[in-house]
Amino acid sequence: MDSTVAEPFAWMHELDHEQVVYCHNKELGLKAIIAIHDTTLGPALGGCRFYDYGSEADALKDVLRLSRGMTYKAAVAGLDLGGGKAVIMGDPATKTDAMMRAFGRHVASLGGRYITAEDMNTNEHDMNTIRRETEWVTGVSKHIGGSGDPGPSTAFGVFQGVRACLEVVYGSSDVRGRTIAIQGVGSVGFQLARHLHEGGAKLVYSDVNDRNIARAMESFGGQVVDGKDFWATECDVLAPCAIGGVVHERNIGSIRAPIIAGSANNVLEDEARDSVLLTEQQITYAPDYVINAGGLMAVSAELNGWPHEKAMEDAAGIFDTVKRVLNKATSAGITTLAASDALAEERIANAASLQRMRLP
């Protein structure tokens, strides 16, 4: 998608979206976009990201890619949910409760077609604030009936996905003695580091936030690499756990790790191109929407009134799902992304077929 000019309908057609909603409140400074990709399997669920985009076109491009990823994530994870996402444009420092409540009213206007949750630069407090305006929000505090931060489930699922990659590549899922380089040790990255540290892994960190680095080093020890050197780190696994678009044709040639597996969304700058380049370099890539589905499992459990333990059990199953994707890619001679896409599209097509059969 060309990010120089926003062409909503052309981009919606390209990625097969159902609905895009632009939300505005001049007085409160709210500029947001809600994208609903597909509701074949259920209502669209996806987090609300607060980010200072370079342009409205960049914001639209991001929300369309992210919402499509949520559709595939829910489908591969076996959840009865569709894919959606929201982005609020602006400096996160300008965020106010009034702004988040205004966003909540826009969510309410969709009548349950889109269910929001936390994402980059939004948190549990924001979800509680949105909850004052609409029931269609997850990740609210436990004292008001929610499941709280989905980060622990996300991190646990990523840990299981890393183990699955190690088993496929090395023949053993044991992380002991393996070197894992984590880009971004904020909420999920830090919790992933904890699981890996407890399993005996050697840790390497890169983060633009010095406080995150200091906390990780104090808690788990390890090494620190500069951001520009991260992709050339000699390690067993590179785990991108921050922003997307970080793997591309300009750095794939310098990657020395045999595995890329992390929690970040939209890791590949260009999915079709970069997944092929990784395969040609014999680098095993765990598709982001497969390995980071633990958070979605947590909010799905919340929606269904299930205990947190159910979400963690489901997140443990990411081990088998990642192995299934990697093995399918090998047997079919396709990229891991193509393999996971095929699994998702098969489930959605089967559901759509059943729905057509029920029509009068």
C-alpha positions in Angstrom: 0.0 0.0 0.0 1.3 3.4 -1.0 1.5 5.5 2.2 1.8 8.9 0.4 -1.9 9.3 -0.4 -4.7 7.9 1.7 -7.1 6.0 -0.6 -9.4 4.3 1.9 -11.7 2.3 -0.4 -8.8 1.1 -2.6 -6.9 -0.1 0.5 -10.1 -1.7 2.0 -10.5 -3.5 -1.3 -6.9 -4.7 -1.3 -7.1 -6.2 2.2 -10.8 -7.1 2.0 -12.1 -5.0 4.9 -15.7 -4.7 5.8 -15.8 -1.3 7.5 -13.6 1.7 8.4 -14.8 4.3 10.8 -13.2 7.8 11.2 -13.8 9.2 14.7 -13.3 12.9 15.6 -13.9 15.2 18.5 -12.3 18.7 17.8 -12.8 20.0 21.4 -11.0 17.0 23.0 -8.4 16.5 20.2 -9.6 13.1 19.3 -8.7 11.7 15.8 -9.1 8.0 15.5 -9.8 5.3 13.0 -11.5 2.0 13.7 -11.1 -0.8 11.1 -13.2 -3.9 11.0 -11.7 -6.5 8.8 -13.8 -9.6 9.0 -16.6 -10.8 11.2 -17.3 -14.2 9.7 -16.2 -16.0 12.9 -17.5 -13.4 15.4 -17.4 -9.8 16.4 -14.2 -7.9 15.5 -11.8 -7.7 18.5 -8.5 -5.8 18.6 -6.7 -3.2 20.7 -6.6 0.5 20.5 -3.2 2.0 19.7 -2.3 5.6 20.6 0.6 6.7 18.3 1.9 9.9 16.8 1.8 8.9 13.1 3.7 10.9 10.5 0.5 11.2 8.5 -3.2 10.2 8.4 -2.2 7.8 5.5 0.3 6.1 7.8 -2.4 5.7 10.5 -4.8 4.2 8.0 -2.2 1.8 6.6 -1.3 0.7 10.1 -4.9 0.1 11.3 -5.8 -1.8 8.2 -2.8 -4.1 8.5 -3.3 -4.6 12.2 -7.0 -5.4 11.9 -6.4 -8.0 9.1 -3.7 -9.6 11.4 -6.3 -9.9 14.2 -8.7 -11.8 11.9 -6.0 -14.3 11.0 -4.8 -14.4 14.7 -8.3 -15.3 15.9 -8.8 -17.9 13.1 -5.5 -19.8 13.7 -6.0 -19.6 17.5 -9.4 -21.3 17.1 -11.4 -18.4 18.6 -14.9 -17.4 17.6 -13.8 -13.8 16.9 -13.2 -11.6 13.9 -10.5 -9.0 13.4 -10.5 -5.3 14.2 -8.2 -2.6 15.4 -8.3 1.1 16.4 -5.6 3.8 16.2 -5.7 7.2 17.9 -3.5 9.7 16.2 -1.4 12.0 18.3 1.3 12.3 21.0 0.4 9.8 23.8 1.4 12.5 26.3 -1.8 14.4 25.2 -4.0 11.5 26.2 -6.8 12.4 28.6 -9.7 10.5 30.2 -12.1 12.7 28.4 -10.5 11.8 25.1 -10.7 8.1 25.9 -14.4 8.4 26.9 -15.1 10.1 23.6 -13.4 7.2 21.8 -15.5 4.8 23.9 -18.7 6.5 22.6 -17.6 5.8 19.1 -17.0 2.2 20.0 -20.5 2.1 21.5 -22.0 3.4 18.3 -20.9 0.2 16.5 -23.2 -1.9 18.7 -20.7 -4.7 19.4 -19.3 -5.2 15.9 -16.0 -4.0 17.3 -14.7 -4.8 20.8 -11.7 -2.8 21.9 -8.7 -3.6 24.2 -5.4 -2.1 25.1 -2.4 -1.8 22.8 0.6 0.4 22.3 0.4 3.4 24.6 -3.0 2.4 26.1 -3.4 0.6 29.3 -5.8 -0.9 31.9 -6.8 2.5 33.2 -7.8 3.6 29.7 -9.9 0.5 29.3 -11.6 1.2 32.6 -12.3 4.7 31.3 -13.7 3.5 28.0 -15.9 1.0 30.0 -17.8 4.0 31.4 -19.1 4.6 27.9 -19.5 1.1 26.5 -19.7 -2.5 27.4 -17.7 -3.4 24.2 -14.2 -3.3 25.8 -11.9 -5.9 27.3 -8.9 -5.9 29.5 -10.6 -3.9 32.3 -9.5 -4.3 35.9 -10.3 -7.4 37.8 -12.2 -5.5 40.5 -14.9 -4.5 37.9 -15.1 -8.0 36.4 -12.3 -7.9 33.8 -9.2 -9.9 33.3 -6.7 -7.0 33.6 -3.5 -6.8 31.6 -3.3 -9.4 28.8 0.5 -9.0 28.7 1.2 -12.1 30.9 -0.8 -14.4 28.5 0.9 -12.8 25.5 4.4 -13.3 26.9 3.7 -16.9 28.0 2.4 -17.7 24.5 5.5 -16.2 22.9 7.7 -18.2 25.2 5.9 -21.4 24.1 6.3 -20.3 20.5 10.0 -19.8 21.0 10.3 -23.3 22.4 8.4 -24.7 19.4 10.9 -23.0 17.0 13.8 -24.3 18.9 12.4 -27.9 18.7 11.9 -27.7 15.0 15.3 -26.1 14.3 17.5 -27.8 16.9 15.5 -30.9 17.9 14.9 -29.7 21.5 12.6 -27.2 23.0 14.8 -26.5 26.0 15.8 -22.9 26.2 18.6 -23.6 28.7 21.9 -22.3 27.3 20.2 -20.7 24.3 20.9 -17.1 23.6 17.8 -15.0 23.0 18.0 -11.4 21.9 14.9 -9.3 22.7 14.1 -6.0 21.0 11.9 -4.1 23.4 11.7 -5.1 27.1 8.7 -3.2 28.0 5.5 -4.9 29.3 5.5 -8.1 27.2 9.2 -8.2 26.4 10.1 -8.0 30.1 7.7 -10.8 31.0 9.1 -12.9 28.1 12.6 -12.3 29.5 11.4 -13.6 32.9 10.2 -16.9 31.4 13.4 -17.3 29.4 15.6 -16.4 32.4 13.8 -18.9 34.6 14.4 -21.5 31.8 18.1 -20.9 31.9 18.5 -18.8 28.6 21.1 -16.2 28.0 19.6 -12.8 27.3 20.5 -9.9 25.1 18.5 -6.7 25.1 17.9 -3.7 22.9 15.5 -0.9 23.8 15.2 2.8 23.2 14.0 3.3 26.8 17.0 3.2 29.2 14.7 2.5 32.2 13.5 -0.7 30.5 17.0 -1.8 29.9 18.0 -1.1 33.5 15.1 -3.0 34.9 15.8 -6.0 32.7 19.5 -6.0 33.6 18.8 -5.7 37.3 16.2 -8.5 37.2 17.8 -11.0 34.9 21.3 -9.9 34.0 22.5 -10.3 30.4 23.9 -8.1 27.7 22.9 -4.9 26.0 23.3 -4.2 22.3 22.8 -0.9 20.4 19.6 -0.8 18.3 21.6 -0.6 15.0 23.5 -3.7 15.9 20.5 -5.8 17.1 19.8 -7.7 13.9 23.4 -8.8 13.5 23.5 -10.2 17.0 24.9 -13.8 17.2 22.2 -15.7 18.9 19.7 -18.5 18.6 16.6 -16.4 18.5 15.8 -12.8 17.7 12.6 -11.8 19.5 11.2 -8.4 18.3 8.8 -7.3 21.0 8.3 -3.6 20.1 7.2 -1.9 16.9 6.4 -3.5 13.6 8.1 -3.3 10.2 11.5 -4.0 11.7 12.5 -6.9 9.4 13.0 -5.9 5.8 15.2 -6.4 2.7 17.7 -3.9 4.0 18.6 -6.0 7.2 17.7 -9.6 6.4 21.1 -10.2 4.9 22.8 -9.2 8.2 20.7 -11.5 10.4 22.8 -14.3 12.0 20.1 -15.9 14.0 18.3 -19.0 12.6 15.0 -18.0 14.2 12.8 -14.9 14.5 10.1 -15.2 17.1 8.7 -12.3 19.1 5.6 -10.5 20.3 5.6 -7.5 18.0 2.8 -7.1 15.4 3.5 -6.8 11.7 7.2 -7.7 12.1 7.8 -7.8 8.4 7.8 -4.5 6.5 6.5 -6.3 3.4 5.0 -9.6 4.2 5.1 -11.2 0.8 8.6 -10.1 -0.1 10.3 -10.4 3.3 8.8 -13.9 4.2 10.4 -15.2 0.9 13.7 -13.5 1.7 13.8 -15.1 5.1 13.0 -18.5 3.7 15.8 -18.1 1.1 18.2 -17.2 4.0 17.0 -20.4 5.9 15.7 -18.3 8.7 12.7 -19.7 10.5 10.1 -17.1 11.1 7.2 -17.6 13.6 4.4 -15.5 12.1 3.6 -12.8 14.6 -0.1 -13.3 14.7 0.3 -16.9 15.5 2.9 -16.6 18.3 1.5 -13.5 20.0 -2.1 -14.8 20.2 -2.0 -15.3 24.0 -3.3 -11.8 24.7 -6.3 -12.4 22.4 -6.9 -15.6 24.3 -7.0 -13.7 27.6 -9.6 -11.2 26.4 -11.6 -13.9 24.7 -11.7 -15.7 28.1 -12.9 -12.5 29.7 -15.7 -12.1 27.1 -16.8 -15.7 27.8 -16.6 -15.4 31.6 -13.8 -18.0 31.8 -11.1 -17.8 34.5 -7.6 -16.5 33.7 -6.3 -20.1 34.0 -8.2 -21.0 30.9 -6.4 -18.3 28.9 -3.0 -19.5 30.1 -3.9 -23.1 29.1 -4.9 -21.9 25.7 -1.6 -19.9 25.5 0.3 -23.0 26.2 -1.2 -24.5 23.1 0.7 -22.0 21.0 3.6 -24.4 21.2 1.7 -27.0 19.1 0.2 -24.3 16.8 3.6 -22.9 15.9 5.0 -26.4 15.3 2.0 -27.1 13.0 2.7 -24.0 11.0 6.4 -24.6 10.7 5.9 -28.2 9.7 3.2 -27.3 7.1 5.6 -24.8 5.6 8.3 -27.4 5.3 6.1 -30.1 3.9 4.4 -27.8 1.4 7.6 -26.0 0.4 6.1 -22.6 1.2 6.9 -19.7 3.6 5.8 -20.0 7.3 3.6 -16.9 6.7 1.9 -18.6 3.7 1.3 -21.7 5.8 -0.3 -19.8 8.7 -2.4 -17.7 6.2 -3.7 -20.9 4.6 -4.7 -22.4 8.0 -6.6 -19.2 8.8 -8.3 -18.8 5.5 -9.4 -22.4 5.5 -11.2 -22.0 8.9 -12.8 -18.7 7.7 -13.9 -20.2 4.4 -15.4 -23.2 6.2 -17.4 -20.9 8.6 -18.6 -18.8 5.6 -19.7 -21.9 3.8 -21.8 -23.1 6.8 -23.3 -19.6 7.1 -24.4 -19.7 3.4 -26.0 -23.1 3.9 -28.2 -21.7 6.7 -29.5 -18.9 4.5 -33.2 -19.3 3.3 
